[in-house]
Amino acid sequence: MQENLKSQISDLKSQIKACLFDLDGVLVDTAVYHYKAWKRLANTMGFDFTEEQNEQLKGVSRVESLNKILAWGDVEKTDAEKEELATLKNSWYVGMITKMTPAEVLPGTVDFLTEIHKAGYKLALGSASKNSGIILEKTNLAHFFDEIVDGNMVTKSKPDPEVFLKGAQLLGFAPDECVVFEDAVAGVEAAKRGGMKAIGIGEKSVLSQADLVVSGLDKLTVKDLENL
């Protein structure tokens, strides 16, 4: 009985071979820049929205975020106007993130990425952001990742699992060999829909679908992956 249990645990340990990371709120905190840029855009149209509402934009594409914001302001725009607004918001956002430095990487991120990289896990980024390349470069994190999948490579927003399934495919692993690190409900749901394990970064009460929830990557070690 005990040997059988040990065998099952060993099988589980060998299952996870790849780690897929969301960017915002997991590795770095760019949410404040998104919020400032979207807020500025809303203000130009004569309305505002709250930080609580902004939480609904986590892990969501730029187009979908804009649609939500316009609905909050009860504003209607044509597709062409929406494209102009999204481009304007992005120009403000890019202006802010180009000033980012490695000091803005969240606590424990570099140590954890270094540890799992040395342990032989393959790493991919799975982010809705179309500016992930700039952020990874400015924060000196790009060298950790074997593959980068972002908003330039996928068409469906989380909770659709496309971004993570694409990452798993590029790394060469089946979904059940991957674990996703996410701070958003939509992201955790995407991981589970894709047949992957999920580690939530945030509050257990919010990320209840995740297999494990911690406050940050500074609370994780390789052993946590082995014990999933």
C-alpha positions, -999 to 999 in steps of 0.1 A, spaced: 0 0 0 28 24 10 49 14 -20 19 20 -43 14 55 -28 51 63 -32 48 52 -69 18 75 -74 37 104 -59 67 96 -80 45 96 -111 30 130 -102 65 144 -96 77 134 -130 46 148 -147 54 185 -145 81 193 -169 73 228 -181 63 261 -164 42 287 -182 41 322 -167 17 351 -170 35 384 -170 16 411 -152 11 405 -115 33 373 -115 67 384 -127 63 421 -127 36 445 -118 26 465 -148 -10 467 -138 -5 502 -124 7 514 -159 -23 498 -176 -46 514 -151 -31 548 -155 -32 546 -193 -68 533 -194 -79 558 -168 -64 587 -189 -82 574 -219 -115 572 -200 -110 607 -187 -106 621 -223 -141 607 -230 -155 624 -199 -158 595 -174 -138 575 -149 -137 540 -135 -125 524 -102 -96 503 -92 -121 475 -84 -134 477 -120 -98 476 -132 -94 442 -116 -118 429 -143 -92 438 -170 -65 415 -156 -54 390 -182 -79 404 -208 -69 415 -243 -66 452 -252 -97 451 -274 -118 434 -248 -106 458 -221 -116 487 -242 -150 473 -248 -155 469 -210 -144 504 -203 -166 519 -230 -196 500 -215 -188 514 -180 -189 549 -195 -219 541 -216 -200 553 -247 -204 538 -281 -177 539 -307 -172 525 -342 -147 498 -349 -124 523 -365 -127 547 -335 -120 518 -311 -88 509 -330 -77 545 -327 -85 546 -289 -67 513 -283 -36 525 -302 -36 558 -282 -38 539 -249 -10 516 -259 12 545 -269 8 560 -234 14 526 -218 45 519 -239 59 553 -229 56 542 -193 70 507 -195 100 517 -216 112 534 -183 109 501 -164 141 486 -147 150 453 -131 141 468 -98 104 465 -107 106 427 -109 84 412 -81 101 397 -50 115 362 -54 110 361 -92 147 360 -102 156 334 -75 126 311 -84 132 313 -122 169 306 -116 161 276 -94 136 259 -117 158 266 -148 187 248 -131 164 220 -121 157 213 -158 122 227 -162 114 244 -196 99 279 -193 75 298 -215 57 331 -211 19 331 -217 7 367 -217 -21 386 -233 3 416 -235 15 427 -269 44 445 -252 58 415 -233 91 416 -252 98 452 -242 90 444 -205 111 413 -204 140 432 -220 138 462 -197 135 440 -165 163 416 -177 141 385 -176 140 375 -212 170 350 -210 150 327 -186 124 318 -213 126 291 -239 95 304 -256 74 336 -255 37 335 -264 20 369 -262 -9 389 -277 9 391 -310 7 353 -315 -28 345 -303 -63 357 -311 -84 345 -281 -83 360 -247 -82 342 -214 -101 323 -201 -97 306 -235 -66 284 -230 -51 293 -265 -21 312 -251 -11 284 -227 -17 256 -252 4 274 -277 32 276 -251 30 239 -243 31 231 -280 62 252 -286 79 237 -256 70 202 -269 50 190 -239 15 178 -233 -8 200 -213 -8 177 -183 30 181 -181 27 218 -176 19 241 -147 7 277 -152 15 306 -128 -14 332 -128 -27 361 -108 -60 364 -126 -92 343 -123 -95 343 -161 -59 330 -163 -64 302 -138 -96 292 -156 -76 292 -189 -50 268 -174 -76 244 -161 -96 245 -194 -63 236 -211 -58 206 -189 -29 221 -169 -21 225 -133 -24 261 -120 -5 280 -92 -23 311 -82 -4 342 -72 -27 362 -49 -56 354 -26 -70 318 -21 -105 332 -18 -102 348 -53 -82 321 -71 -101 291 -57 -98 271 -89 -60 269 -86 -42 238 -73 -20 259 -51 -22 296 -41 7 317 -27 12 354 -23 42 355 -46 70 336 -63 91 343 -33 70 317 -15 78 289 -40 106 263 -45 111 234 -68 97 211 -42 63 228 -45 63 218 -82 73 183 -74 45 180 -48 17 192 -71 
